[in-house]
Amino acid sequence: MNHRHPAATSCLRADRSATFLAIFSLAFIILFVFAVAASAVGLAWRTLLPGAEYSKGFVAGVSGAVYTFMSHIT
């Protein structure tokens, strides 16, 4: 039988989502800076980031790459 208190379980989920948001935000900033620098130099950055290959926009490409990264670590 599971005798956990419902508040303790929701607190655990809140901690996980806060951690997920922190890692997502950090990865987004790092990959966004990389994409901006690669664009400034003239590199095809979408082919370098998995998940960004077929994206139309800049932010959508970086978000796709971050979601791909996050799926590998969770």
C-alpha positions as CSV (number, residue, x, y, z in Angstrom):
1,M,0.0,0.0,0.0
2,N,1.1,3.5,-0.7
3,H,0.7,5.8,2.3
4,R,2.2,8.9,0.9
5,H,0.6,12.2,1.6
6,P,-0.8,13.9,-1.6
7,A,0.9,17.2,-0.8
8,A,4.3,15.4,-0.6
9,T,3.7,13.9,-4.1
10,S,2.7,17.3,-5.6
11,C,5.8,18.9,-4.0
12,L,8.0,16.3,-5.7
13,R,6.4,17.0,-9.0
14,A,6.9,20.8,-8.5
15,D,10.6,20.2,-7.8
16,R,11.0,18.1,-10.9
17,S,9.2,20.6,-13.1
18,A,11.3,23.4,-11.6
19,T,14.5,21.4,-12.3
20,F,13.2,20.7,-15.8
21,L,12.6,24.4,-16.4
22,A,16.0,25.3,-15.2
23,I,17.8,22.8,-17.4
24,F,15.6,23.7,-20.4
25,S,16.3,27.4,-19.9
26,L,20.0,26.9,-19.5
27,A,20.2,24.6,-22.6
28,F,18.0,27.1,-24.6
29,I,20.3,30.0,-23.8
30,I,23.5,28.0,-24.7
31,L,22.1,26.7,-27.9
32,F,20.6,30.1,-28.8
33,V,23.9,31.7,-28.4
34,F,25.5,29.0,-30.5
35,A,22.9,29.4,-33.2
36,V,23.4,33.2,-33.3
37,A,27.2,32.8,-33.5
38,A,26.9,30.2,-36.2
39,S,24.5,32.4,-38.2
40,A,26.9,35.3,-37.8
41,V,29.8,33.2,-39.2
42,G,27.6,31.8,-42.0
43,L,27.4,28.1,-40.8
44,A,24.4,26.0,-41.4
45,W,23.6,25.6,-37.7
46,R,20.3,23.7,-38.3
47,T,22.2,20.7,-39.6
48,L,24.5,20.7,-36.5
49,L,21.7,20.6,-33.9
50,P,19.5,17.5,-33.9
51,G,15.8,18.3,-33.9
52,A,16.3,21.6,-35.7
53,E,16.8,20.3,-39.2
54,Y,13.4,21.0,-40.6
55,S,12.3,24.0,-38.5
56,K,11.3,27.2,-40.3
57,G,12.1,29.8,-37.6
58,F,15.1,30.6,-35.5
59,V,13.5,30.1,-32.1
60,A,11.6,27.0,-33.3
61,G,14.8,25.4,-34.4
62,V,16.5,26.1,-31.1
63,S,13.5,24.9,-29.2
64,G,13.4,21.7,-31.2
65,A,17.1,21.1,-30.5
66,V,16.5,21.7,-26.8
67,Y,13.5,19.3,-26.6
68,T,15.6,16.7,-28.4
69,F,18.4,17.2,-25.8
70,M,15.9,17.0,-22.9
71,S,14.4,13.8,-24.2
72,H,17.8,12.2,-24.0
73,I,18.5,13.2,-20.4
74,T,15.1,12.5,-18.9
